[in-house]
Every structure is written in C-alpha cells, then in structure tokens.
C-alpha cells in the first residue's frame, strides 16, 4: 500500500487551485508509491480560505503560515504565494523538518535564494521548484531527443514568452506590478520559465547582456482583482517593475541564446515558445499548441525535407501513458500533476528532486546577471551556484 504524505499548502488563489487539483488527481491516474493527504491550506482571509478548503478538499485551514509549518501532521509544505514571501516560508518549513515545494521564481534576490538553498540542505529535506513546463510531455520528449543526439550539437536557442493581459493602460495595479512583492515584472515572472527551459534543454548560461523597459509607468490604484481581471480603486500608482525584457546569452557549451518576455504583446495569451537549432536538425514548441513538437531533420531526403509535427499524446511519450488514449490532448493542469507525482515519488523513494532549489537559485542568478548587464551596459557573467 502507498504511504501517506501529509501536505500543507500556503496560498489559495491561482496557484492554490492548480496545486490543489494536482493533489486531488495524482493518485487517480498514477500508481503512486506515496499518497498525498490534503491536511491543511493556509491563507490570511479566514472566510475565503475556509471556503477554499471546503471546495477543494482540504481537511483544515490555518491563518498563519508559521502555525501551518509547525504542525506535527504536516510532512510537505507547498508554497504558492508571491515571490517576496517565499524565503521566510521555505526557511521556516525546512527548519521545522518539512519537505518544501515552492513556486517560481524561487526568490526575488540571489541572496535570499542562497539562504533558502542552504537551509533545505542543512535540514536534509527534499526541495523542488515548480517549473511546470518541464513536465509537459512534448517538452520532456524534446529533452529526450536532444540527449539522444537527434538534432546534433546545439548551436542556437531562442526562448520567447509573450502575454497581453497588461496592454490596457487602465488595467489597475496589483502585486505583480510592485517590485517589493514581485521582484521584477515580465523578466522574472515569465523569463524565469524560459531560463529553466534553457537550462533543462540546452545547459547552463554563462554570460548575458540585456535591456528592459516599463512602457506604462503609472496605473490606476488597486481595487479588487481575480487572476488577470481587476477593477480599479482610487488614485494612481507608479509601476516599479519592467513590462518587457529582451536579452542575449552565451551558453557554457558554446551555443548562442536569445530571450524575450513581455506582458504587452496584443493577441498573445500565453505564448511560451522555444526553438532549438542543432547541427542535425531543429526542435520547436509553443505552449499555446502544447501537445505538438515540431521536428526538422537534415538527413531526410531532399524531396521529403520539412518540419514534421509530432503529437506527443502516445503512451510511449513521457507521462502520457497514465492519461487518455492517443490523440486525447492534455492541458495546463497536467504539468502540475506530473510535478506532484515526481515530487511524491522522490520523497517516498528518497531520490533527489529536480528542479531543486539549486536549480531555482541558478535561474535567479541569471535574472540578476541580466539586471547587472543593463546597469553596466555590457555583458555580465552568470554566477555559478554549487
């Protein structure tokens, strides 16, 4: 029989729903070594978090995260709150002997990320960062193909993450537009995903040079919000994060890279895309068509050369055999289920987690190197996290 792993979740908004769904679903489709038990969810609004707990199947709720991490009946603390809160929560959980699952980016600063990494290592607990796009079957397939030399030596890698939910200058302020709570704008919010995919698929980034801009510098004051919809409050407020980030990179293995992130691209809802060019071929993928992987192979005969589209929904593709018959496509929520499955297995079987807090800190190191390059007007080396 599967062992139980008691979970405590901090945060009950967008990520709270995605993580809760994963815990509710994972052992229905996967043969898990460990079964998640949804013990408690934590949020500051007592009425709202109580309603969330009832709706999403949590046994209890807490108002203070400090009390949740100290509970004897919690084994794993899942952090789905804004980035400015991650360090205190993760460190508190680790010092209480809990395993830690944390949303990205790991922390607003590299100093905080380093402290988090030190504490989880000192405590000897498992730790994972939820870079969920790694676990989209088509992306995992791309990783297998690169590792098996299907496209040869990687030479160019392009990563683009475009959204449009902030195009309207009348969209009001929220926590994602304040540096003290979000750390950065599109650069950290979207760019962190691209950096992790680059590390996962191509390798470590060695040096960077970039530019950023805030096109809409002032917005209506914050009123009420839910996800990417909101109503304005009173007055106006200065936007203190970037709207767009664009930068070049050199990988440690010699490949060239380019990265772009913005939340001001009309028509692009969640256009998370990469294209990787190697000496033998190319792989390309976009989340807005997430079940398909594009593949070009130079060795094909001339009259049949061209991109082929691989529908990554066969039972032989990563994770897919646990879901539906071929051609029955997967969605956004499935990456979270896959992450939770891997995390539970790693805890139960005492295996290293990936991406772990070192991986998360390495992403923050790249984000900070880009910021340094903008200040200096020149290339900046990326600090290597050990």
C-alpha positions as CSV (number, residue, x, y, z in Angstrom):
1,X,0.0,0.0,0.0
2,X,1.1,3.5,-0.7
3,X,2.4,5.5,2.2
4,X,0.8,8.8,3.1
5,X,2.5,12.2,2.7
6,X,0.6,14.9,4.6
7,X,0.5,18.2,2.6
8,X,0.1,21.8,3.8
9,X,-0.5,24.4,1.1
10,X,0.2,28.1,1.6
11,X,-1.8,30.2,-0.8
12,X,-5.3,29.6,-2.3
13,X,-5.6,31.8,-5.4
14,X,-4.4,30.9,-8.9
15,X,-1.5,28.6,-7.9
16,X,-3.5,27.3,-4.9
17,X,-6.2,25.9,-7.3
18,X,-3.6,24.4,-9.7
19,X,-1.7,22.7,-6.9
20,X,-4.9,21.5,-5.1
21,X,-6.2,20.0,-8.4
22,X,-2.9,18.1,-8.7
23,X,-3.1,16.6,-5.2
24,X,-6.7,15.6,-5.8
25,X,-5.9,14.0,-9.1
26,X,-2.4,12.4,-9.0
27,X,-3.2,9.1,-7.4
28,X,-6.3,8.6,-9.5
29,X,-4.2,8.3,-12.7
30,X,-0.7,7.4,-11.4
31,X,0.3,4.3,-9.4
32,X,1.9,6.3,-6.6
33,X,4.4,5.0,-4.1
34,X,3.1,7.8,-1.8
35,X,-0.4,9.1,-1.5
36,X,-0.9,12.8,-0.8
37,X,-3.2,13.7,2.1
38,X,-4.6,17.2,1.8
39,X,-4.2,18.2,5.5
40,X,-4.3,22.0,5.6
41,X,-4.4,25.1,3.4
42,X,-3.3,28.5,4.7
43,X,-4.4,32.0,3.8
44,X,-4.8,35.4,5.5
45,X,-8.6,35.8,4.8
46,X,-10.3,33.4,7.2
47,X,-13.6,33.3,5.4
48,X,-12.1,32.9,2.0
49,X,-9.6,30.2,3.0
50,X,-12.3,28.3,4.9
51,X,-14.4,28.3,1.7
52,X,-11.5,27.2,-0.4
53,X,-10.6,24.4,2.0
54,X,-14.2,23.0,1.7
55,X,-14.4,23.4,-2.0
56,X,-11.0,21.9,-2.8
57,X,-10.9,19.0,-0.3
58,X,-8.5,20.2,2.4
59,X,-9.2,18.8,5.8
60,X,-8.5,22.0,7.7
61,X,-7.1,25.5,7.3
62,X,-4.8,27.9,9.0
63,X,-4.5,31.7,9.0
64,X,-0.8,32.0,9.9
65,X,1.8,30.1,7.8
66,X,4.0,29.9,10.9
67,X,1.4,27.7,12.5
68,X,1.0,25.5,9.5
69,X,4.7,24.7,9.1
70,X,4.9,23.7,12.8
71,X,2.1,21.2,12.7
72,X,3.1,17.7,13.5
73,X,0.7,16.3,11.0
74,X,2.4,18.1,8.0
75,X,5.2,16.4,6.0
76,X,5.3,18.6,2.9
77,X,4.9,22.4,2.7
78,X,3.8,23.7,-0.6
79,X,4.3,27.4,-1.2
80,X,2.1,29.1,-3.8
81,X,2.3,32.7,-2.7
82,X,4.0,35.9,-4.2
83,X,7.8,35.6,-4.5
84,X,8.6,38.1,-1.8
85,X,7.2,35.6,0.8
86,X,9.0,32.5,-0.4
87,X,12.2,32.8,1.6
88,X,10.7,33.1,5.1
89,X,8.2,30.4,4.4
90,X,10.6,27.9,2.9
91,X,13.2,28.5,5.6
92,X,10.6,28.1,8.3
93,X,9.4,24.9,6.8
94,X,12.9,23.5,6.4
95,X,13.8,24.4,10.0
96,X,10.6,22.5,11.1
97,X,11.8,19.4,9.2
98,X,9.3,19.7,6.4
99,X,9.9,18.9,2.7
100,X,9.4,22.0,0.5
101,X,7.7,22.5,-2.8
102,X,7.9,26.2,-4.0
103,X,6.5,28.2,-6.9
104,X,8.9,30.1,-9.1
105,X,10.9,32.3,-9.2
106,X,12.4,30.8,-6.1
107,X,13.2,34.3,-4.6
108,X,13.4,37.9,-5.6
109,X,17.1,38.1,-4.9
110,X,20.0,35.7,-5.2
111,X,21.0,36.3,-1.6
112,X,17.5,35.0,-0.5
113,X,17.7,32.1,-2.9
114,X,21.1,31.1,-1.5
115,X,19.8,31.2,2.1
116,X,16.8,29.0,1.1
117,X,19.2,26.5,-0.6
118,X,21.4,26.5,2.5
119,X,18.5,25.9,4.9
120,X,16.9,23.0,3.0
121,X,20.4,21.3,2.6
122,X,21.1,21.8,6.3
123,X,17.8,20.3,7.3
124,X,18.2,17.4,4.9
125,X,14.7,17.8,3.5
126,X,13.5,17.3,-0.1
127,X,13.1,20.5,-2.1
128,X,11.6,21.3,-5.5
129,X,10.7,24.4,-7.5
130,X,7.6,24.2,-9.7
131,X,8.8,24.9,-13.2
132,X,5.8,23.1,-14.6
133,X,6.6,23.5,-18.3
134,X,9.4,21.0,-18.0
135,X,6.8,18.3,-17.4
136,X,4.7,19.0,-20.5
137,X,5.0,15.7,-22.4
138,X,6.2,17.4,-25.6
139,X,8.9,19.3,-23.7
140,X,10.1,16.2,-21.9
141,X,10.2,14.5,-25.4
142,X,12.3,17.3,-26.7
143,X,14.7,16.8,-23.8
144,X,15.0,13.0,-24.7
145,X,15.6,13.8,-28.4
146,X,18.3,16.4,-27.6
147,X,20.0,14.0,-25.2
148,X,19.9,11.2,-27.8
149,X,21.6,13.4,-30.4
150,X,18.5,13.7,-32.7
151,X,19.4,17.3,-33.6
152,X,23.2,17.1,-33.0
153,X,25.3,19.8,-31.4
154,X,23.0,22.7,-30.2
155,X,24.1,26.0,-31.8
156,X,21.2,28.4,-31.4
157,X,18.4,28.5,-28.8
158,X,15.5,31.1,-28.8
159,X,13.1,31.5,-26.0
160,X,10.1,33.7,-26.1
161,X,7.3,34.2,-23.6
162,X,4.6,36.7,-24.5
163,X,1.3,37.7,-22.8
164,X,-1.1,40.6,-23.3
165,X,-3.0,41.0,-20.1
166,X,-1.4,44.3,-19.3
167,X,-1.8,46.0,-22.7
168,X,-4.6,48.2,-21.4
169,X,-3.1,51.2,-19.5
170,X,-6.3,51.3,-17.5
171,X,-5.6,47.9,-16.0
172,X,-5.1,48.6,-12.3
173,X,-2.2,47.9,-10.0
174,X,-1.7,44.6,-8.3
175,X,1.2,42.8,-6.5
176,X,2.8,41.7,-9.8
177,X,3.5,45.3,-10.7
178,X,5.3,46.2,-7.5
179,X,9.0,45.3,-7.1
180,X,8.8,44.8,-3.4
181,X,6.3,42.0,-3.8
182,X,7.1,40.6,-7.3
183,X,10.8,41.1,-7.5
184,X,10.5,42.0,-11.2
185,X,7.9,42.2,-13.9
186,X,7.9,40.1,-17.1
187,X,11.6,39.4,-16.6
188,X,11.2,37.3,-13.5
189,X,7.6,36.3,-13.9
190,X,7.9,34.9,-17.4
191,X,11.6,34.9,-18.0
192,X,12.2,32.5,-15.1
193,X,10.3,29.8,-17.0
194,X,12.3,30.4,-20.2
195,X,15.6,30.3,-18.3
196,X,14.6,27.0,-16.6
197,X,13.7,25.5,-20.0
198,X,17.0,26.7,-21.4
199,X,18.9,25.0,-18.5
200,X,16.8,21.9,-18.9
201,X,17.1,21.5,-22.7
202,X,20.4,23.2,-23.6
203,X,22.6,23.7,-20.5
204,X,23.9,26.4,-18.2
205,X,24.0,30.0,-19.3
206,X,27.5,31.6,-18.9
207,X,27.0,35.3,-19.8
208,X,24.3,37.7,-20.7
209,X,23.5,41.2,-22.0
210,X,20.1,42.8,-22.0
211,X,17.6,45.6,-22.0
212,X,14.3,46.2,-20.1
213,X,11.6,48.8,-20.3
214,X,8.4,49.9,-18.5
215,X,6.1,51.2,-21.2
216,X,3.2,52.0,-18.9
217,X,4.8,53.7,-15.9
218,X,1.6,54.6,-13.9
219,X,-1.7,52.7,-13.5
220,X,-5.0,53.2,-11.6
221,X,-4.8,52.3,-8.0
222,X,-5.6,48.8,-6.9
223,X,-9.2,47.8,-6.2
224,X,-10.3,44.2,-6.5
225,X,-8.7,41.5,-8.6
226,X,-9.1,37.9,-9.6
227,X,-6.4,36.4,-11.7
228,X,-5.9,38.7,-14.7
229,X,-9.2,40.6,-14.2
230,X,-9.5,43.6,-11.9
231,X,-11.4,46.8,-11.0
232,X,-9.6,50.0,-10.1
233,X,-9.5,51.6,-6.8
234,X,-8.7,55.3,-6.1
235,X,-5.9,57.4,-7.5
236,X,-2.9,56.2,-9.4
237,X,0.3,54.3,-8.5
238,X,3.7,54.1,-10.0
239,X,4.7,50.8,-11.7
240,X,8.0,49.7,-10.3
241,X,8.8,46.6,-12.5
242,X,9.5,46.1,-16.1
243,X,6.9,45.5,-18.8
244,X,9.3,43.8,-21.2
245,X,12.7,42.2,-21.1
246,X,15.0,41.2,-24.0
247,X,18.5,39.8,-23.8
248,X,21.2,37.7,-25.5
249,X,23.1,34.9,-23.9
250,X,26.1,32.7,-24.3
251,X,25.7,29.1,-23.1
252,X,28.6,27.4,-21.3
253,X,28.6,24.8,-24.1
254,X,29.1,27.5,-26.8
255,X,25.6,27.8,-28.0
256,X,24.0,31.2,-28.7
257,X,20.7,32.2,-27.0
258,X,18.1,34.9,-27.2
259,X,15.3,35.6,-24.7
260,X,12.3,37.8,-24.8
261,X,9.5,38.3,-22.2
262,X,6.6,40.8,-22.2
263,X,3.1,41.2,-20.9
264,X,2.3,43.8,-23.6
265,X,2.0,41.7,-26.8
266,X,-1.6,42.0,-28.1
267,X,-3.1,38.7,-29.1
268,X,-0.5,36.6,-27.2
269,X,-2.2,34.9,-24.3
270,X,0.4,32.5,-23.0
271,X,2.9,32.3,-25.9
272,X,5.7,30.4,-24.2
273,X,7.8,29.1,-27.1
274,X,11.3,27.8,-27.8
275,X,13.2,26.9,-31.0
276,X,16.5,25.0,-30.7
277,X,18.7,24.6,-33.8
278,X,21.4,21.9,-33.9
279,X,23.9,20.6,-36.4
280,X,21.5,17.9,-37.5
281,X,18.1,19.5,-37.0
282,X,15.7,21.7,-35.2
283,X,13.1,21.3,-32.4
284,X,10.3,23.9,-31.7
285,X,7.4,24.1,-29.3
286,X,4.8,26.5,-28.1
287,X,2.6,26.2,-25.1
288,X,-0.4,27.6,-27.0
289,X,-0.2,24.4,-29.0
290,X,1.3,22.4,-26.2
291,X,0.7,18.8,-27.4
292,X,2.7,19.3,-30.5
293,X,6.5,19.2,-31.0
294,X,8.0,20.4,-34.3
295,X,11.0,18.5,-35.6
296,X,13.2,19.1,-38.7
297,X,15.9,16.6,-39.6
298,X,18.6,17.5,-42.1
299,X,19.3,13.8,-43.0
300,X,15.8,13.4,-44.6
301,X,15.9,13.0,-48.4
302,X,15.5,16.3,-50.2
303,X,12.0,15.7,-51.6
304,X,10.6,15.0,-48.1
305,X,12.5,17.5,-46.1
306,X,10.5,19.9,-43.9
307,X,9.1,20.2,-40.4
308,X,7.1,17.3,-39.1
309,X,4.7,17.8,-36.2
310,X,4.8,15.1,-33.5
311,X,1.7,14.8,-31.5
312,X,3.0,13.9,-28.1
313,X,0.0,12.0,-26.9
314,X,1.1,8.4,-27.4
315,X,1.6,6.1,-24.5
316,X,5.4,6.0,-25.2
317,X,5.7,9.7,-24.6
318,X,6.6,11.0,-21.1
319,X,3.8,10.8,-18.6
320,X,1.1,10.2,-21.3
321,X,0.5,6.5,-20.7
322,X,-1.2,7.3,-17.4
323,X,-3.8,9.5,-19.1
324,X,-6.0,9.1,-22.1
325,X,-5.8,7.2,-25.4
326,X,-3.6,8.6,-28.2
327,X,-4.8,11.9,-29.6
328,X,-6.8,12.9,-26.5
329,X,-4.9,16.0,-25.7
330,X,-3.6,17.2,-22.3
331,X,-3.8,20.7,-20.8
332,X,-2.2,23.2,-18.5
333,X,-3.2,21.4,-15.3
334,X,-1.4,18.2,-16.3
335,X,2.1,19.6,-15.8
336,X,1.2,20.3,-12.2
337,X,0.0,16.7,-11.7
338,X,3.2,15.4,-13.2
339,X,5.3,17.6,-10.9
340,X,3.4,16.5,-7.9
341,X,3.8,12.8,-9.0
342,X,7.5,13.2,-9.3
343,X,7.8,15.0,-6.0
344,X,5.9,12.4,-4.1
345,X,7.9,9.6,-5.7
346,X,11.2,11.4,-4.9
347,X,10.1,11.8,-1.2
348,X,8.9,8.2,-0.9
349,X,11.9,6.6,-2.6
350,X,14.5,9.1,-1.2
351,X,15.6,10.3,-4.6
352,X,16.9,13.8,-5.5
353,X,14.3,16.2,-6.8
354,X,14.6,18.2,-10.0
355,X,14.4,21.1,-10.5
356,X,15.6,21.6,-6.9
357,X,16.4,24.8,-5.0
358,X,19.9,24.8,-6.6
359,X,18.2,24.9,-10.0
360,X,15.9,27.6,-8.7
361,X,18.8,29.7,-7.4
362,X,20.6,29.3,-10.7
363,X,17.6,30.8,-12.5
364,X,17.7,33.8,-10.1
365,X,21.5,34.1,-10.8
366,X,20.7,34.6,-14.5
367,X,17.9,37.1,-13.8
368,X,20.3,39.1,-11.7
369,X,23.1,38.9,-14.3
370,X,20.7,40.4,-16.8
371,X,19.9,43.2,-14.4
372,X,23.7,43.8,-13.9
373,X,24.3,43.9,-17.6
374,X,21.6,46.6,-18.0
375,X,23.2,48.7,-15.3
376,X,26.7,48.4,-16.7
377,X,25.8,48.5,-20.4
378,X,27.9,45.5,-21.1
379,X,28.0,41.7,-20.9
380,X,27.7,40.2,-17.4
381,X,28.9,36.7,-16.3
382,X,26.3,34.4,-14.6
383,X,27.3,33.3,-11.1
384,X,27.5,29.5,-10.9
385,X,25.6,28.1,-7.9
386,X,27.0,24.9,-6.4
